[in-house]
Amino acid sequence: MMSFFKIILYAFLAYIVYWLYRFFKALNKGSKAPKAVKRSSGIMVKDEICNTYLPKEDAYKEVYAGKDYYFCSQECRQKFLEQKKPH
């Protein structure tokens, strides 16, 4: 009979520890500073090689002959430069 009460006591203590853990975890979650949100300009630019549109701030920029060109990747930028290279 005594072991039954020990089991009940341990289960009750485990239950209290579990709820204390959840309580302090929730307190810690609320104290963190919110993450900075990256603001998008809303301006879309066209990749001259693969003809896709992407946000200007995510694009690779190349100035060629006084004009700005934008690319989705370094590979597209390199293809563009190879095409413009005099043969």
C-alpha positions as CSV (number, residue, x, y, z in Angstrom):
1,M,0.0,0.0,0.0
2,M,2.9,2.3,0.8
3,S,4.4,1.8,-2.7
4,F,1.1,2.9,-4.3
5,F,1.3,6.2,-2.4
6,K,4.9,6.7,-3.5
7,I,3.9,6.2,-7.1
8,I,1.1,8.7,-6.7
9,L,3.5,11.2,-5.1
10,Y,6.1,10.8,-7.8
11,A,3.5,11.2,-10.5
12,F,2.2,14.4,-8.8
13,L,5.8,15.8,-8.5
14,A,6.4,15.0,-12.2
15,Y,3.2,16.8,-13.1
16,I,4.3,19.9,-11.1
17,V,7.7,19.9,-12.6
18,Y,6.2,19.6,-16.1
19,W,3.9,22.6,-15.5
20,L,6.8,24.7,-14.0
21,Y,8.8,23.9,-17.1
22,R,6.1,25.0,-19.4
23,F,5.5,28.2,-17.4
24,F,9.2,29.3,-17.4
25,K,9.5,28.3,-21.1
26,A,6.5,30.6,-21.9
27,L,8.1,33.4,-19.9
28,N,11.4,33.1,-21.7
29,K,9.6,33.0,-25.1
30,G,7.9,36.3,-24.3
31,S,11.1,38.1,-23.3
32,K,12.9,37.7,-26.6
33,A,13.1,40.7,-28.8
34,P,11.1,40.3,-32.1
35,K,13.2,39.6,-35.1
36,A,13.8,42.4,-37.6
37,V,11.6,42.1,-40.6
38,K,13.4,42.6,-43.9
39,R,11.4,45.3,-45.8
40,S,10.9,44.8,-49.5
41,S,10.9,47.8,-51.8
42,G,8.3,46.2,-54.0
43,I,10.4,46.9,-57.1
44,M,10.8,43.9,-59.4
45,V,13.6,43.7,-62.0
46,K,14.0,41.4,-65.0
47,D,16.9,39.1,-65.4
48,E,18.2,39.6,-69.0
49,I,19.3,36.0,-69.4
50,C,16.5,33.8,-68.1
51,N,13.7,36.4,-68.3
52,T,12.6,36.0,-64.7
53,Y,11.5,38.8,-62.4
54,L,12.9,39.1,-58.9
55,P,13.0,41.7,-56.1
56,K,15.6,44.4,-56.8
57,E,17.2,43.9,-53.4
58,D,17.8,40.2,-54.1
59,A,19.3,40.7,-57.6
60,Y,22.9,40.7,-58.7
61,K,23.6,44.1,-60.3
62,E,26.0,44.8,-63.2
63,V,26.5,48.2,-64.8
64,Y,27.3,47.7,-68.4
65,A,27.8,50.7,-70.8
66,G,26.2,53.0,-68.3
67,K,23.0,50.9,-67.9
68,D,22.0,48.8,-64.9
69,Y,21.3,45.1,-65.5
70,Y,20.0,42.7,-62.9
71,F,20.4,39.0,-62.6
72,C,19.0,36.1,-60.5
73,S,22.3,34.4,-60.1
74,Q,26.0,34.8,-60.7
75,E,25.7,32.2,-63.5
76,C,23.2,34.4,-65.4
77,R,25.4,37.5,-64.8
78,Q,28.4,35.6,-66.2
79,K,26.5,34.5,-69.3
80,F,25.4,38.1,-69.9
81,L,29.0,39.3,-69.7
82,E,30.2,36.5,-72.1
83,Q,27.5,37.5,-74.6
84,K,28.6,41.2,-74.4
85,K,32.3,40.3,-74.8
86,P,33.6,41.3,-78.2
87,H,34.4,38.3,-80.4
